[in-house]
Amino acid sequence: MTYVRMKRARCAKAGIESRLVSLPATTTTAELVETLQSLSQDAGVHGILLQHPVGPHIDERAAFEAIAPEKDVDGVTMSSFGAMSFGLPGFASCTPGGIMRLLDEYEVDLAGQHAVVVGRSAILGKPVGMLLLARDATVTYCHSRTTDLAAIVQEADVVVAAVGRPRLVRGEDVKPGAVVIDAGYNPGNVGDVDFDTARTRARLITPVPGGVGPMTIAVLLAQTVDAASIQLGLAGR
Ligand code: NAP
């Protein structure tokens, strides 16, 4: 609800009309799919965001796939993921898209750099690794079965932490001069990186909160404007 409130407030500030569709906890997958399909067909709606995670009884993938690709401003459908993987036009997953914009803003040259992505979820770890790969970084994915995470992080020129474990990435493992992106959020405003020690070694590091989070919403809004422009015939793909 906090995320939804923040997103709606930012929409209002940017002049984007947002509609909140609240469904009861008893909603079935079929009912959720039907709701998303009807929003997909509604000409007055240009972008759809399904705030997740959904309840454990819901088939989340089936729900995501009910969103029309041209309205998938959160970049969660297989169509969006496939387009991103092939470097074709489409909507990026918002947090990875925001991370790439941050790296561009700070003119981080990724070509040939070793990027270590910790986490491999479909909405964050996996797509951010693919976007880094598309920019000619050499990408290593780490996950819960990775042995010796510390040794891999020590080799990284760019670290993207996307796990949801407080201070999993230790500052002492950050290579001096590395760029550290902390996408994690844990209760108490704690990231996945031990910020206080990592900042003494990193060249650039994102804080939690106030780093990746606001970028995610910014990309969501930017992609909503793009979706509306395309659907209204004001812009091409
Ligand atoms: P998720 O779906 O739970 O995925 C977590 C990933 O971390 C999985 O790939 C998991 O590996 C891996 N992992 C778990 N324990 C690990 C360990 N000890 N060592 C290495 N990898 C480990 O989470 P998510 O949705 O990607 O979100 C990750 C974090 O980002 C959360 O803190 C979330 O709140 C935050 N987030 C922030 C934003 C934002 O806007 N800033 C947006 C989305 C998410 P397996 O695949 O092997 O299970």
Boltz pocket constraint, residues with backbone or C-beta under 6 A from the ligand:
constraints:
  - pocket:
      binder: B
      contacts: [[A, 95], [A, 118], [A, 119], [A, 120], [A, 121], [A, 122], [A, 123], [A, 124], [A, 125], [A, 142], [A, 143], [A, 144], [A, 145], [A, 146], [A, 149], [A, 161], [A, 162], [A, 163], [A, 164], [A, 165], [A, 168], [A, 183], [A, 184], [A, 185], [A, 186], [A, 212], [A, 213], [A, 214], [A, 216]]
      max_distance: 6.0
